[in-house]
């Protein structure tokens, strides 16, 4: 299955991303489970976590050359945001 690419993303707190995909669906992605992996340890720092970019073409989000998340991971494991959820605005 081909998943949609990322249009835009933002951090809404110190561990949750909100991602809008090319099909207009919006999902929340909590990184808590990633923090058990030493590779993702820098994401525990709020300033570092909030400093990411959407990869050109929308194929993922990138913090640095070592830390990134693919659009597939964010799409497959993100939680769909209900329409009208005012806690989430992009």
Phi, psi and omega in degrees: 000133177272129181260157180292158178270170183273130173271308179206161181209154173207157175271130179258351171200201185279000179208008182237131175256149169241128186235131172256130182259168184295345177265014179072004176281144180242133180229151172258143179226118179265127183273002186310315182295336180286335187292347175288338180272123182305331180299328183266004183308322179301338180290350176291339179275115184307318181296321178292314181304318184281353183258075179232169177230150170281128181297143179306131183092351177077025184272002178167181171240147189229133173262313177205189184291346181257338188237120175204166176226134182282159175299327179296313179300313182293322180289310185292321187253359175283156178261127180298134179272128179294140177300136181091000177287101186285350179285350184237113174226134179259000000 
